[in-house]
Amino acid sequence: MDLVTLGMSVRAVRAETREADFIASTDAIDSYGESVKQNWRLERYASNPVVLYAHNSRELPIGKSLRTAVKNGALECTIKFATADANPEAEKVWKLVQQDILRAVSVGFYPHTVTRELRDDVEVYVLDDNELMEISVVPIPANPEALAKMRARAIANATPKTETTDMDIKQLEEKANAAETRAVAAEKSLADLTEKHAQLETEHGKIVEALGEASRALDTANVELTALRATEKDAQDKLIEKTVNDLVGVKLLPAEKDEWLELAKSDMVRFEKLMAKRPELKILGASPITTEKTPNENTAAADPNGDDLAIVAAKEADKLALED
């Protein structure tokens, strides 16, 4: 007879010790019309209590059962999962268990006794004297818990047992094979989804890395832009200063330089407008360098306030330019 598999759900998870408690089997009637009596031979499994993934004995175990026992009418087990270093596949399964995505285990066993009973007008195969061979974490258990009312009615209306026939065993094998086929398909679907999830995580990592590089490049560009703007302003200030220096002795007296330089730096357009309307100092008869008058200029009349006429004329020109 082929190995029979069935599965139940997780009860508790302890992340700090990488352990999880599962209900592995009950005597409830499953959707295939089978009931497993909680009469277990555990000696063989106890000698090598490894835990597989999806009954795949060709791959390394993902953990071991620390405790396997019948308690309160159900087969319970405590699974300790292998570390990522020991088995990367175990780490994937453990993470899915913690995230409540993988919730079930399935036990593989040999029923030494198979009988057929009629319960609540339903024919049920009863598996008894069961020898536990292996435990697996699975995406879809082969034996979900039946409704409590159905179980109560089935037990209350149980009819006497009948002897197992070859036909009964054959039907049971067919059901077990069908369940295994569905489990394999579910396992493949989960593997595909797991692979897709890994691909998405890889792409996400690349995007995060690219964003980091772009952010660093932007910071570098901002630093360079700040330096260029500082260099540009320095060059602009030097050019303005040269422009004002070139006008000293031509349209500006040395004593006026600082005032006009400040204006040129704050408003170059206004500075140029005023300079365009300002006459040259030599036309006004003033010394291009000092305010002292030449012998010929000493004959010129002076302003009652004592100012050189050239300076007075320049100030008047500035006043007219400002009024414009």
Residue pairs with C-beta under 8 A, 6 or more apart in sequence:
1 110
1 111
1 169
1 172
1 173
2 173
2 176
2 177
3 108
3 109
3 110
3 133
3 176
4 108
4 109
4 110
4 111
4 127
4 172
4 176
5 55
5 106
5 107
5 108
5 109
5 136
5 142
5 143
5 176
5 179
5 180
5 183
6 25
6 30
6 34
6 36
6 106
6 107
6 141
6 142
6 143
7 24
7 104
7 105
7 106
7 107
7 136
7 138
7 140
7 141
7 142
7 143
7 144
8 22
8 23
8 24
8 25
8 26
8 74
8 104
8 105
8 141
8 143
8 144
8 145
9 22
9 23
9 103
9 104
9 141
9 145
10 20
10 21
10 22
10 97
10 100
10 103
10 104
10 105
11 20
11 21
11 22
11 23
11 76
12 20
12 21
13 19
13 20
13 21
13 97
13 98
14 20
15 98
17 80
18 63
18 80
18 81
18 83
18 94
19 66
19 78
19 79
19 80
19 81
20 78
20 79
20 81
20 97
21 76
21 77
21 78
21 79
22 76
22 77
22 78
22 79
22 104
22 105
23 74
23 75
23 76
24 68
24 74
24 75
24 76
24 77
24 105
24 107
24 135
25 36
25 38
25 40
25 74
25 75
25 107
25 143
26 36
26 38
26 73
26 74
26 75
26 145
27 35
27 36
27 37
27 38
27 73
27 151
28 35
28 145
28 146
28 148
28 151
29 35
29 119
29 122
29 124
29 146
29 150
29 151
29 154
30 143
30 144
30 145
30 146
31 144
31 146
32 143
32 175
32 179
33 122
33 123
33 124
33 125
34 124
34 125
34 126
34 127
34 143
34 172
34 175
35 124
35 125
35 126
35 127
35 154
36 111
36 127
36 130
36 143
37 126
37 127
37 128
37 129
37 130
38 70
38 73
38 74
38 75
39 128
39 129
39 130
40 70
40 75
40 109
40 130
40 131
40 132
41 112
41 129
41 130
41 131
41 132
42 68
42 69
42 132
44 131
44 132
44 133
45 65
45 68
45 132
45 133
45 134
45 135
46 68
49 64
49 65
49 66
49 68
49 135
50 61
50 63
50 64
50 65
50 134
51 61
51 62
51 63
51 64
51 65
51 79
51 81
51 105
51 134
51 135
51 136
51 137
52 59
52 61
52 62
52 134
52 135
52 136
52 137
53 59
53 62
53 89
53 90
53 93
53 136
53 137
53 138
54 136
54 137
54 138
54 139
54 183
54 184
54 187
55 106
55 108
55 134
55 136
55 138
55 180
55 183
56 136
56 187
57 134
59 89
60 87
60 89
60 90
61 82
61 87
61 90
62 81
62 82
62 87
62 89
62 90
62 93
62 94
62 137
63 79
63 80
63 81
63 82
63 90
63 94
64 79
64 80
65 77
65 78
65 79
65 80
65 135
66 78
66 79
66 80
67 76
67 77
67 78
68 75
68 76
68 77
68 132
68 135
69 75
69 76
69 77
70 76
75 107
75 132
77 105
77 135
79 105
79 135
79 137
81 90
81 91
81 93
81 94
81 97
82 90
82 91
83 90
83 91
84 90
84 91
92 194
93 102
93 137
96 102
97 103
97 137
102 137
102 138
102 139
104 137
104 138
104 139
104 140
104 141
105 135
105 136
105 137
105 138
105 141
106 135
106 136
106 137
106 138
106 141
106 142
106 143
106 183
107 132
107 134
107 135
107 136
108 132
108 133
108 134
108 135
108 136
109 130
109 131
109 132
109 133
110 130
110 131
110 133
111 127
111 128
111 129
111 130
111 131
112 128
112 129
112 130
112 131
113 127
113 128
113 129
113 164
114 125
114 126
114 127
114 128
114 164
114 168
114 169
114 172
115 125
115 126
115 128
115 161
115 162
115 163
115 164
116 123
116 124
116 125
116 126
116 161
116 162
116 164
116 168
117 123
117 124
117 126
117 158
117 159
117 160
117 161
117 162
118 124
118 158
118 159
119 153
119 154
119 155
119 157
119 158
119 159
120 150
120 153
120 154
120 156
120 157
121 157
122 154
124 154
125 168
125 171
125 172
126 161
138 183
138 186
138 187
139 183
139 186
139 187
139 189
139 190
140 182
140 183
140 186
142 179
142 180
142 182
142 183
237 265
240 261
240 264
240 265
240 268
241 261
243 264
244 252
244 257
244 260
244 261
244 264
245 257
247 260
247 275
248 254
248 257
249 281
249 288
249 289
250 280
250 281
250 288
251 275
251 278
251 279
251 280
251 281
251 314
252 260
252 281
253 281
253 286
253 291
253 311
253 314
254 289
254 290
255 291
260 271
263 270
263 271
263 274
264 271
273 321
274 318
274 321
274 322
277 317
277 320
277 321
277 324
278 314
278 317
278 318
278 321
279 313
279 314
279 317
281 287
281 288
281 310
281 314
282 288
284 309
284 310
284 311
284 313
284 314
285 293
285 297
285 300
285 309
285 310
286 293
286 297
286 308
286 310
286 311
286 314
287 293
287 294
291 308
291 311
293 300
293 308
300 309
301 309
302 308
302 309
303 309
303 312
